[in-house]
């Protein structure tokens, strides 16, 4: 298991792309943790039926998954989008499954 941490800053109304590795994983799930809480909730995933974004997160902005990758794109960013984003990625390799956690702390500034 590997843990990779990064920070990103964006402005309200702008957009940001959060990465989940340089190669698309076999399976991934994006989670979001609001500042001041320990609750990590699923935002997007590709379990079984292709990429899917959870509709209830409109308060963060317009969320989508970048085509042919696992990157999370948030457009029309809202202040509520600030927090910790976690991508849990499983890579199916010749040596077996490899799991990597990508933690990105997003700060959203007023424009």
Kinemage of the C-alpha trace (Angstrom):
@kinemage 1
@onewidth
@group {chain A} dominant
@subgroup {mainchain}
@vectorlist {calphas} color= white
{ca unk a 1} P 0.000 0.000 0.000
{ca unk a 2} L 1.275 3.439 -0.968
{ca unk a 3} L 0.096 6.830 0.358
{ca unk a 4} L 0.542 9.992 -1.720
{ca unk a 5} L -0.379 13.426 -0.345
{ca unk a 6} L -0.791 16.729 -2.193
{ca unk a 7} L -2.409 20.147 -1.881
{ca unk a 8} L -4.437 22.149 -4.383
{ca unk a 9} L -5.839 25.668 -4.319
{ca unk a 10} L -8.625 27.012 -6.526
{ca unk a 11} L -11.016 29.955 -6.534
{ca unk a 12} L -14.786 30.108 -6.102
{ca unk a 13} L -16.426 29.804 -9.523
{ca unk a 14} L -13.283 28.291 -11.058
{ca unk a 15} L -12.332 24.691 -11.716
{ca unk a 16} L -9.839 22.160 -10.432
{ca unk a 17} L -8.687 18.707 -11.525
{ca unk a 18} L -7.636 16.277 -8.787
{ca unk a 19} L -5.435 13.396 -9.875
{ca unk a 20} L -5.569 9.734 -8.949
{ca unk a 21} L -2.299 8.457 -10.419
{ca unk a 22} L -0.656 8.824 -13.800
{ca unk a 23} L -2.393 5.711 -15.169
{ca unk a 24} L -6.095 4.979 -14.698
{ca unk a 25} L -6.538 2.346 -11.969
{ca unk a 26} L -8.588 -0.808 -12.481
{ca unk a 27} L -10.989 0.224 -9.709
{ca unk a 28} L -11.196 3.527 -7.842
{ca unk a 29} L -13.412 5.435 -5.451
{ca unk a 30} L -13.241 9.148 -4.646
{ca unk a 31} L -14.217 10.253 -1.155
{ca unk a 32} L -14.672 13.712 0.383
{ca unk a 33} L -14.142 14.758 3.988
{ca unk a 34} L -15.480 18.146 5.043
{ca unk a 35} L -13.159 20.172 7.315
{ca unk a 36} L -13.860 19.566 10.999
{ca unk a 37} L -15.381 16.116 10.426
{ca unk a 38} L -14.087 12.557 10.159
{ca unk a 39} L -16.848 11.469 7.775
{ca unk a 40} L -15.420 10.386 4.390
{ca unk a 41} L -18.308 10.061 1.913
{ca unk a 42} L -18.179 8.633 -1.609
{ca unk a 43} L -18.293 11.271 -4.365
{ca unk a 44} L -17.490 9.170 -7.456
{ca unk a 45} L -16.392 5.637 -8.367
{ca unk a 46} L -16.052 3.100 -11.162
{ca unk a 47} L -17.308 -0.040 -9.423
{ca unk a 48} L -18.650 -2.418 -12.054
{ca unk a 49} L -20.979 -0.279 -14.152
{ca unk a 50} L -18.523 2.344 -15.374
{ca unk a 51} L -17.709 5.753 -13.895
{ca unk a 52} L -20.431 7.260 -11.709
{ca unk a 53} L -20.692 10.578 -9.844
{ca unk a 54} L -22.986 10.786 -6.813
{ca unk a 55} L -25.662 13.419 -7.551
{ca unk a 56} L -26.022 14.720 -3.986
{ca unk a 57} L -22.755 16.673 -4.081
{ca unk a 58} L -23.965 19.637 -6.149
{ca unk a 59} L -23.071 21.956 -3.250
{ca unk a 60} L -19.369 21.404 -4.104
{ca unk a 61} L -19.738 22.472 -7.746
{ca unk a 62} L -20.252 20.567 -10.998
{ca unk a 63} L -18.417 17.263 -10.535
{ca unk a 64} L -17.355 14.924 -13.313
{ca unk a 65} L -14.746 12.275 -13.978
{ca unk a 66} L -12.206 13.074 -16.668
{ca unk a 67} L -12.683 10.837 -19.692
{ca unk a 68} L -10.267 7.871 -19.939
{ca unk a 69} L -8.797 8.588 -16.514
{ca unk a 70} L -9.770 8.608 -12.862
{ca unk a 71} L -9.182 12.339 -12.335
{ca unk a 72} L -11.964 14.187 -10.514
{ca unk a 73} L -12.912 17.502 -12.138
{ca unk a 74} L -14.885 20.107 -10.195
{ca unk a 75} L -16.146 23.106 -12.154
{ca unk a 76} L -18.137 26.114 -10.917
{ca unk a 77} L -16.408 25.550 -7.565
{ca unk a 78} L -18.256 26.474 -4.409
{ca unk a 79} L -16.709 27.395 -1.051
{ca unk a 80} L -18.108 24.106 0.348
{ca unk a 81} L -15.748 22.181 -1.971
{ca unk a 82} L -12.851 22.871 0.397
{ca unk a 83} L -11.708 19.745 2.237
{ca unk a 84} L -9.834 16.468 1.874
{ca unk a 85} L -10.377 14.361 -1.247
{ca unk a 86} L -9.230 10.745 -1.150
{ca unk a 87} L -8.864 8.509 -4.176
{ca unk a 88} L -8.509 4.836 -3.260
{ca unk a 89} L -7.039 3.179 -6.334
{ca unk a 90} L -6.536 -0.506 -7.077
{ca unk a 91} L -4.130 -1.341 -9.888
{ca unk a 92} L -4.259 -4.889 -11.267
{ca unk a 93} L -0.645 -5.710 -12.188
{ca unk a 94} L 1.222 -8.845 -13.275
{ca unk a 95} L 2.555 -9.052 -9.706
{ca unk a 96} L -0.967 -8.845 -8.248
{ca unk a 97} L -3.143 -6.049 -6.912
{ca unk a 98} L -1.447 -2.813 -5.842
{ca unk a 99} L -3.385 -0.289 -3.752
{ca unk a 100} L -2.572 3.413 -3.606
{ca unk a 101} L -4.312 6.138 -1.608
{ca unk a 102} L -4.106 9.657 -3.047
{ca unk a 103} L -4.949 12.387 -0.516
{ca unk a 104} L -5.509 15.902 -1.874
{ca unk a 105} L -6.332 18.794 0.431
{ca unk a 106} L -8.298 21.392 -1.541
{ca unk a 107} L -8.431 25.014 -0.407
{ca unk a 108} L -11.028 27.221 -2.107
{ca unk a 109} L -10.380 30.963 -2.050
{ca unk a 110} L -12.749 33.828 -2.815
{ca unk a 111} L -12.129 35.338 -6.234
